[in-house]
């Protein structure tokens, strides 16, 4: 990885990859949701007057909403990943094991997305989420060690 003037910045590559994946999920969500809304006769202008998620969950097929739910999930725990990766990069501890752990985290989150967006098997989703959380904990432990 070549980021001018930054040692330990390899962990930023998986950050960029997860950002791209989040946008892939955004495109997939709308590519399936908008046609489903049209088929269901959902008026987008009326959605702002109540609980949008609950309204869409009731109006659209579950398989369509799985992508939206996953897109939301990519804005939850991954925010910690972004923060810890930046901390590791800025402290010079983002290379080597930290970068490998970053890629493992991204791979597990992508796998989680694919499971949730396609078959949505909760036990498998949970296993992938739990494994990604353990990887995230390892990254956080490395960051704590780097700053203390």
Secondary structure, 3 states (H helix, E strand, C coil): CCCCCCCCCCHHHHHHHHHHHHHHHHHHHHHHHHHHHHHHCCCHHHHHHCCHHHHHHHHCCHHHHHHHHHHHHCCCHHHHHHHHHHHHHHCCCCCCHHHHHHHHHHHHHHHHHHHHHHCCCHHHHHHHHHHHHHHHHHHHHHHHHHHC
